[in-house]
Amino acid sequence: MSSISLTAATRSNLLALQNVADHQALTQNVLATGKRVTSALDNPVNFFTAAGLLDSRADLSGLLDGLSNGIQTLQAANRGIEAIQNLVRMGQSITARAAAAPDAVSVPAFLPSIGDYTAADVVGAQPAAAFASGSQNLVGLHGVMTETAIAGPLNTTPGQTVEVQQAGGPVITYEARSPVPTPPGNFFSNATELADRLRRDFNAIVTVSADPGTIATVVPRDGDRPITVGGSGISPTQPGPALTQSADTFSYEVNGGAIVTFTFRTPPDPANGFFNSPATLRDAINARAEPSAPSASLDGTGSRLQLIAADNDDTFQLRGSVTTLSNLGFTQPNGYTYQPSPSLDTKSITYTIGKGVEARSVTVPFGYEATEVTTLDQLNAHLLTADMIATLEPSPYGKVVVRGIAGREADTITVQAPIGETSPTGVRILTNENAPYSVGAVLSEPGASQRQSLARDYAGLLEQISSLARDSGFNGQNLLMGATMRLTFNESGTSSTDVAGAMMDAHGLGLLTSIDGNFLDSQSLQAAVSQLRSASDALRVKASELSSAYNTVGTRSGFTKSMSNILAVGAAALTDGDMNQAAASASALDVRRQMATSSLGLANQAQQAVLQLLRG
C-alpha cells in the first residue's frame, strides 16, 4: 500500500472520516451504557473515586441487612413480652382465687430434734460424766483416826515452820523462834512448847517422845475430824493406823486403757494417790498428768464427787471395792461404763424444704472447728439460705425445732445425711437410718383440695410462660433467654449498640411453685402474689428497654439508607453520561460522516478525469 500515492486532499478527507468514526464509537458507548467513564482510561480520578463510593455503599447495604435482622429480633422479643404479660395477669387471677379459698394448713411443718442443746451449743457433744449421790462421809463410815506419828527430831531452827490442818479447815502455821515472845502466840522453840500450842488450838492429845526434840503422836479428840501435820520444821508425817482394808480402792479406766487406782488412807496424800474423802479423791484424780485423765470436781455442797471425761469422745469405767464405790455415792454396779451422749460433732445433716422446682437444700456441718456450726445463730445462718429457721424449745429438753420461714410453713421438711456419709446415730434427727426423714404440714379440707388444684393450674401456667420465652427468638437470637445482640451502624465498626436480653422464663422472672407445697396457706400465697408483681414490673422495664432500642435501630436504619443513596448519586455524577448531549453528538457526527464521505468523493474527481482520458 505504501507504493500507492494518495493526494493530499484525499488523505485529509480520509483522516477526518476516521476521527468522525472514533467519536461516533465513543458516543454510541455512552448511549449504550449511560456511562461516560467506564474504565480508568476514560478518567482515572473519576473512575477510582466512584469505585470507592460504590464500595462504601456496598458495605452499608450489608449493615442494612444486619439492622433489618436486629429489628425483627426486637419485634419478636416485644411480642413475647406482651404474651408473657398476659399470662402473668392470668397468674394473678389464679392467686386471687386461691386467696379466697379456706386455709388448708392446721399445723405447719416443723422438724424437732431430741436431746439437750443450748443456744451456744447445738452440736450436743456432752462428754461422759459420773455423778456421785448419797453418802460421802468416808471417815465416819470407816472408823476414826487414832494418831498421827511424826518421825525424826523437830527442827527448831528459827524460821522453820510446822503446818497443821484439821478436817479440811484452815491451815495454822507455827514458826520456830528463840526466845518465844510473850504472849507465845504461834511460836515455839522446842517440841514441848509446840505440843502446848497444838493442845490449845486443836483440843488434841499430843505426846512427846523420849527424845524431847520429837513429837510422837497427835490424836484428835473428835475422831471424825482427822488432823494432818506438815511443814519444813518436821520430818515427813508418817501414816497412822489403817482405818479400812487394803482392798478399799477407787479406780478408773479410760477407753479400755490402763487402770488408774487410788487407795483409801488416813491421812490422805493426793499427790501419791491416797484419799480419805471426796475432796481428797478429787485432788488425787486431778493430780494425774495423763491427757486422757477425767477431771474431778465437787458439787455445790462440797461433798459429792463429779467426774467429767477429758474429751467428748472418751468412754470411761469406774472400778474399785463395792464398799468404796457405794460410800462415795456411785450406785451403779462395779465396773459401770460411762459413755458420751449422742453427738453431732463432725457430722453433717442435709436439710431440704419443699419439692420440685421450689425445693431448697443446705448441708450443715456440725462441730467445734472454725468452719463448722456450733451455735444456734450459726445454724440459722445456714438454714436461712434455704428458707428455714431454727428455734430452741427449752422444755422439757433443749430441742432444736426447724421450720419454714414465713410463706413456707406448709412445705415438707426433709433431713438426711449427705451422699456418702453415714447418718448420725442416736435420736438427733429422729432416725437411725440413712433414708431421708420427712415431716409435712397437717392439712384440712376443703381448703387443701381447692388450693392444690389451683396450684396445679398455676404450675402449668408457669410452664407456658417458660415455653413462650423460649419461642420468642428470631434467626437464632432470643433476647428473652438471656442473649445479647450487637448491631453495627457504620462500615468501620466504630458506631454500634448492644441490646441486652434477660432470662424472662418463669425461673428468670422469679416465679416458683411446687404443686404439693404452695397455696396451702395464706402466707405462701402472699409470696406468689409478690413474685407475680415483681415479674410484671420486670416485664414492663424490659419492654421499655426494647422499645428504646427499637427506635434507635430504626432511626439508624433510615439514616443508613439515606447515606447509601447519597453515595450512589455521588458515584453516578462522576461516571454517568449526559444522554441528551450524547444523542445530539451522535446526530451531528452522522451528518459530519456524510459530509466527510462527500468531500472524499470530490477529492477523487480529478483522478476520475485521468481515468476517462485513459479510456479515451
ZAMARGU-4260 file (C-alpha; in steps of 0.2 Angstrom, whole numbers, plus 5000, padded with zeros to 4 digits):
<rodrens>
0) 5000/5000/5000 | 5014/5012/5003 | 5018/5011/4984 | 5001/5019/4981 | 5001/5038/4981
5) 4986/5047/4988 | 4983/5065/4985 | 4984/5077/5000 | 4965/5081/4998 | 4961/5063/4999
10) 4972/5060/5014 | 4964/5075/5023 | 4947/5069/5020 | 4951/5051/5025 | 4958/5057/5042
15) 4943/5067/5045 | 4932/5052/5041 | 4942/5042/5054 | 4940/5055/5068 | 4921/5056/5065
20) 4921/5036/5066 | 4931/5037/5083 | 4919/5050/5090 | 4904/5040/5084 | 4910/5025/5093
25) 4913/5035/5110 | 4895/5042/5108 | 4887/5026/5104 | 4896/5018/5120 | 4889/5032/5131
30) 4871/5030/5123 | 4873/5011/5126 | 4879/5011/5144 | 4874/5028/5151 | 4892/5030/5157
35) 4904/5042/5151 | 4918/5034/5162 | 4918/5015/5161 | 4937/5012/5164 | 4952/5021/5171
40) 4957/5025/5153 | 4942/5036/5152 | 4945/5047/5168 | 4956/5039/5181 | 4951/5051/5195
45) 4933/5050/5192 | 4933/5031/5190 | 4943/5027/5206 | 4933/5040/5216 | 4917/5032/5210
50) 4923/5015/5214 | 4927/5020/5232 | 4910/5027/5234 | 4901/5012/5227 | 4912/5001/5239
55) 4906/5011/5254 | 4888/5009/5248 | 4890/4990/5247 | 4896/4990/5265 | 4881/5000/5270
60) 4870/4988/5261 | 4877/4974/5272 | 4874/4984/5288 | 4856/4987/5282 | 4854/4968/5282
65) 4860/4966/5299 | 4850/4980/5306 | 4834/4973/5297 | 4838/4956/5306 | 4840/4966/5323
70) 4823/4975/5320 | 4815/4958/5318 | 4823/4951/5333 | 4817/4966/5344 | 4800/4964/5337
75) 4799/4945/5341 | 4805/4949/5359 | 4792/4963/5361 | 4778/4951/5355 | 4784/4938/5368
80) 4784/4950/5382 | 4766/4955/5378 | 4761/4937/5378 | 4770/4933/5394 | 4762/4949/5402
85) 4745/4942/5398 | 4750/4925/5406 | 4756/4934/5422 | 4739/4943/5423 | 4731/4926/5422
90) 4743/4920/5436 | 4737/4935/5447 | 4719/4929/5444 | 4723/4911/5450 | 4732/4918/5466
95) 4717/4929/5470 | 4705/4914/5468 | 4717/4904/5479 | 4717/4918/5492 | 4698/4917/5493
100) 4698/4898/5497 | 4699/4892/5515 | 4716/4889/5524 | 4722/4872/5521 | 4735/4871/5535
105) 4731/4867/5553 | 4748/4863/5559 | 4764/4870/5549 | 4778/4858/5545 | 4791/4858/5558
110) 4806/4846/5562 | 4811/4844/5581 | 4827/4836/5587 | 4828/4826/5603 | 4842/4830/5615
115) 4849/4843/5627 | 4855/4858/5617 | 4859/4876/5622 | 4859/4892/5610 | 4878/4892/5612
120) 4880/4873/5608 | 4868/4864/5596 | 4881/4851/5592 | 4876/4841/5608 | 4893/4835/5611
125) 4892/4831/5630 | 4906/4821/5637 | 4904/4805/5648 | 4900/4810/5666 | 4899/4801/5683
130) 4890/4810/5697 | 4890/4804/5715 | 4875/4804/5726 | 4871/4798/5743 | 4883/4796/5757
135) 4901/4803/5756 | 4907/4803/5774 | 4921/4790/5771 | 4930/4794/5788 | 4914/4792/5798
140) 4910/4775/5789 | 4927/4768/5790 | 4932/4772/5808 | 4942/4786/5817 | 4960/4791/5815
145) 4969/4787/5831 | 4985/4795/5829 | 4997/4804/5818 | 5015/4799/5820 | 5029/4811/5817
150) 5046/4803/5814 | 5063/4811/5817 | 5068/4826/5828 | 5059/4843/5827 | 5069/4856/5818
155) 5069/4871/5830 | 5080/4882/5819 | 5072/4900/5819 | 5061/4902/5804 | 5056/4884/5802
160) 5038/4880/5802 | 5025/4867/5806 | 5008/4867/5797 | 4993/4859/5805 | 4976/4857/5797
165) 4960/4848/5804 | 4947/4840/5793 | 4949/4852/5779 | 4949/4868/5790 | 4961/4882/5789
170) 4980/4878/5790 | 4988/4885/5805 | 5006/4889/5804 | 5018/4888/5819 | 5035/4896/5817
175) 5051/4892/5827 | 5058/4907/5836 | 5070/4908/5851 | 5066/4916/5863 | 5047/4914/5861
180) 5039/4931/5863 | 5026/4935/5876 | 5012/4930/5874 | 5018/4915/5864 | 5005/4915/5850
185) 5010/4903/5836 | 5029/4902/5840 | 5039/4888/5848 | 5057/4884/5852 | 5055/4866/5856
190) 5044/4851/5855 | 5036/4854/5872 | 5031/4871/5868 | 5024/4866/5851 | 5014/4852/5859
195) 5006/4865/5871 | 5001/4875/5856 | 4993/4860/5847 | 4983/4855/5863 | 4977/4873/5864
200) 4972/4876/5846 | 4965/4858/5841 | 4960/4850/5858 | 4971/4836/5853 | 4980/4823/5863
205) 4999/4826/5859 | 5013/4816/5866 | 5031/4820/5866 | 5044/4805/5863 | 5058/4801/5874
210) 5068/4812/5864 | 5062/4829/5870 | 5065/4835/5852 | 5052/4825/5844 | 5033/4825/5845
215) 5027/4806/5844 | 5009/4807/5840 | 4994/4819/5838 | 4977/4812/5841 | 4961/4822/5838
220) 4948/4820/5852 | 4935/4822/5838 | 4938/4805/5829 | 4928/4811/5813 | 4940/4826/5811
225) 4957/4820/5807 | 4972/4831/5809 | 4987/4832/5797 | 5004/4839/5801 | 5017/4845/5789
230) 5029/4859/5786 | 5048/4862/5785 | 5051/4860/5804 | 5047/4842/5805 | 5052/4826/5795
235) 5038/4819/5784 | 5022/4814/5793 | 5020/4795/5794 | 5003/4787/5791 | 4993/4782/5806
240) 4984/4765/5809 | 4975/4760/5793 | 4956/4763/5795 | 4950/4752/5781 | 4955/4736/5772
245) 4969/4737/5759 | 4956/4732/5746 | 4946/4748/5748 | 4951/4757/5732 | 4944/4768/5718
250) 4949/4766/5700 | 4945/4772/5683 | 4949/4766/5666 | 4948/4777/5650 | 4944/4770/5633
255) 4949/4752/5639 | 4967/4758/5643 | 4977/4756/5659 | 4968/4756/5676 | 4972/4770/5687
260) 4970/4766/5705 | 4968/4777/5721 | 4969/4770/5739 | 4959/4775/5754 | 4971/4780/5768
265) 4972/4792/5783 | 4980/4804/5782 | 4977/4807/5763 | 4991/4810/5751 | 4983/4816/5735
270) 4999/4818/5725 | 5003/4800/5728 | 4985/4793/5725 | 4979/4792/5744 | 4962/4799/5749
275) 4950/4798/5763 | 4936/4810/5757 | 4928/4816/5741 | 4938/4832/5742 | 4955/4822/5743
280) 4950/4810/5730 | 4946/4825/5719 | 4963/4831/5722 | 4971/4814/5718 | 4962/4812/5702
285) 4966/4830/5696 | 4984/4827/5701 | 4986/4814/5686 | 4996/4821/5672 | 4989/4810/5658
290) 4979/4820/5644 | 4965/4807/5645 | 4963/4808/5664 | 4945/4814/5668 | 4943/4830/5678
295) 4935/4829/5695 | 4926/4842/5705 | 4913/4844/5719 | 4895/4849/5718 | 4888/4864/5727
300) 4888/4856/5744 | 4907/4852/5743 | 4904/4834/5747 | 4899/4825/5731 | 4911/4820/5718
305) 4909/4823/5699 | 4920/4816/5685 | 4919/4823/5668 | 4929/4814/5653 | 4943/4824/5646
310) 4937/4823/5628 | 4919/4822/5621 | 4923/4806/5613 | 4930/4797/5629 | 4922/4782/5637
315) 4927/4778/5655 | 4924/4765/5668 | 4924/4766/5687 | 4931/4752/5697 | 4935/4748/5715
320) 4928/4740/5730 | 4909/4739/5731 | 4911/4747/5748 | 4921/4762/5742 | 4910/4765/5727
325) 4894/4764/5737 | 4901/4775/5751 | 4906/4788/5738 | 4888/4788/5731 | 4891/4779/5714
330) 4876/4767/5715 | 4879/4759/5698 | 4886/4741/5698 | 4905/4739/5700 | 4913/4742/5683
335) 4899/4753/5676 | 4904/4761/5659 | 4900/4780/5657 | 4898/4784/5639 | 4897/4801/5630
340) 4879/4806/5624 | 4875/4805/5606 | 4883/4820/5597 | 4883/4829/5580 | 4901/4833/5582
345) 4910/4830/5565 | 4893/4825/5557 | 4883/4834/5544 | 4864/4835/5540 | 4856/4840/5524
350) 4840/4850/5527 | 4828/4851/5512 | 4812/4861/5511 | 4799/4859/5498 | 4799/4848/5482
355) 4801/4851/5464 | 4807/4867/5457 | 4804/4876/5474 | 4815/4864/5484 | 4829/4872/5494
360) 4843/4862/5502 | 4858/4866/5513 | 4870/4854/5521 | 4875/4859/5539 | 4892/4853/5545
365) 4891/4852/5564 | 4907/4853/5576 | 4918/4865/5585 | 4930/4869/5571 | 4931/4887/5564
370) 4921/4881/5548 | 4908/4871/5557 | 4892/4875/5566 | 4892/4876/5584 | 4879/4889/5590
375) 4861/4892/5586 | 4865/4908/5577 | 4877/4899/5566 | 4864/4886/5562 | 4852/4899/5557
380) 4865/4907/5545 | 4865/4891/5535 | 4846/4887/5536 | 4840/4904/5531 | 4849/4902/5514
385) 4836/4888/5511 | 4821/4897/5518 | 4821/4888/5535 | 4824/4894/5553 | 4828/4885/5569
390) 4822/4889/5587 | 4826/4882/5604 | 4812/4875/5614 | 4818/4874/5632 | 4805/4862/5639
395) 4806/4848/5644 | 4823/4847/5634 | 4833/4859/5624 | 4825/4854/5607 | 4830/4862/5591
400) 4815/4865/5580 | 4817/4868/5562 | 4803/4877/5552 | 4800/4885/5536 | 4801/4904/5536
405) 4785/4915/5533 | 4777/4908/5517 | 4784/4891/5518 | 4776/4884/5533 | 4766/4871/5523
410) 4782/4864/5513 | 4788/4847/5518 | 4805/4847/5528 | 4817/4833/5525 | 4833/4828/5533
415) 4846/4815/5529 | 4865/4813/5529 | 4874/4819/5514 | 4878/4807/5500 | 4892/4796/5505
420) 4891/4799/5524 | 4883/4788/5537 | 4868/4796/5546 | 4872/4802/5564 | 4867/4789/5577
425) 4855/4791/5591 | 4840/4802/5591 | 4847/4818/5585 | 4837/4818/5568 | 4823/4806/5573
430) 4830/4792/5563 | 4845/4780/5564 | 4843/4775/5545 | 4851/4783/5530 | 4835/4785/5522
435) 4828/4803/5522 | 4816/4808/5535 | 4802/4820/5530 | 4789/4830/5540 | 4774/4838/5532
440) 4761/4850/5537 | 4744/4845/5544 | 4731/4849/5531 | 4712/4852/5532 | 4698/4851/5520
445) 4691/4858/5509 | 4704/4871/5508 | 4718/4859/5504 | 4709/4851/5488 | 4704/4868/5481
450) 4721/4876/5484 | 4731/4861/5477 | 4720/4861/5461 | 4724/4880/5459 | 4742/4877/5462
455) 4742/4864/5448 | 4734/4877/5436 | 4747/4889/5442 | 4762/4877/5439 | 4755/4874/5421
460) 4754/4892/5418 | 4772/4895/5423 | 4777/4881/5411 | 4768/4891/5397 | 4777/4907/5402
465) 4794/4897/5400 | 4788/4890/5384 | 4784/4907/5377 | 4800/4914/5382 | 4810/4900/5373
470) 4799/4903/5357 | 4802/4922/5356 | 4818/4921/5346 | 4822/4926/5328 | 4836/4919/5317
475) 4844/4910/5332 | 4844/4925/5344 | 4832/4926/5358 | 4833/4941/5369 | 4821/4933/5382
480) 4833/4919/5385 | 4847/4930/5390 | 4855/4933/5373 | 4864/4950/5370 | 4863/4957/5352
485) 4876/4969/5345 | 4871/4980/5330 | 4884/4989/5320 | 4880/5006/5312 | 4894/5011/5301
490) 4906/5002/5289 | 4921/5005/5301 | 4913/4997/5316 | 4916/5012/5327 | 4897/5015/5330
495) 4887/5001/5337 | 4874/4997/5351 | 4872/4982/5362 | 4854/4976/5366 | 4855/4966/5382
500) 4842/4952/5384 | 4837/4944/5400 | 4830/4927/5406 | 4812/4930/5405 | 4806/4912/5408
505) 4797/4908/5424 | 4813/4905/5434 | 4821/4920/5427 | 4806/4931/5432 | 4807/4923/5450
510) 4790/4913/5448 | 4792/4897/5458 | 4780/4885/5465 | 4778/4867/5469 | 4762/4858/5466
515) 4761/4850/5484 | 4768/4865/5493 | 4762/4882/5488 | 4745/4889/5490 | 4741/4879/5506
520) 4741/4894/5517 | 4738/4912/5515 | 4756/4917/5519 | 4763/4907/5505 | 4750/4915/5493
525) 4757/4932/5498 | 4774/4926/5492 | 4767/4921/5475 | 4757/4937/5473 | 4773/4947/5477
530) 4783/4936/5464 | 4769/4940/5451 | 4770/4958/5455 | 4789/4959/5453 | 4788/4949/5437
535) 4775/4961/5429 | 4787/4975/5434 | 4802/4967/5426 | 4792/4964/5410 | 4787/4982/5409
540) 4805/4988/5412 | 4812/4976/5398 | 4798/4981/5386 | 4803/4999/5389 | 4821/4995/5386
545) 4817/4985/5370 | 4806/4999/5363 | 4820/5012/5366 | 4832/5000/5357 | 4819/4998/5343
550) 4818/5016/5340 | 4837/5019/5340 | 4839/5004/5327 | 4825/5011/5316 | 4832/5028/5316
555) 4850/5022/5312 | 4842/5010/5298 | 4834/5025/5289 | 4850/5035/5291 | 4860/5021/5283
560) 4848/5020/5268 | 4850/5039/5265 | 4868/5038/5266 | 4868/5023/5254 | 4858/5034/5242
565) 4870/5049/5243 | 4885/5038/5239 | 4876/5031/5224 | 4871/5048/5217 | 4889/5054/5220
570) 4896/5040/5210 | 4884/5042/5196 | 4888/5061/5195 | 4906/5056/5192 | 4903/5042/5179
575) 4886/5044/5171 | 4885/5052/5154 | 4873/5066/5148 | 4861/5057/5136 | 4854/5072/5128
580) 4872/5078/5124 | 4877/5061/5118 | 4861/5060/5107 | 4865/5077/5099 | 4883/5072/5097
585) 4878/5056/5088 | 4866/5065/5076 | 4880/5078/5072 | 4893/5065/5070 | 4882/5056/5057
590) 4880/5072/5047 | 4898/5075/5048 | 4902/5057/5042 | 4891/5060/5027 | 4899/5077/5023
595) 4916/5069/5025 | 4911/5055/5013 | 4905/5068/5000 | 4921/5078/5002 | 4931/5062/5000
600) 4922/5059/4983 | 4925/5077/4977 | 4944/5075/4981 | 4944/5059/4970 | 4936/5068/4955
605) 4952/5074/4947 | 4958/5056/4947 | 4942/5051/4938 | 4946/5063/4924 | 4963/5055/4921
610) 4954/5038/4921 | 4942/5045/4907 | 4957/5050/4897 | 4965/5033/4898 | 4949/5025/4892
615) 4949/5038/4878
</rodrens>
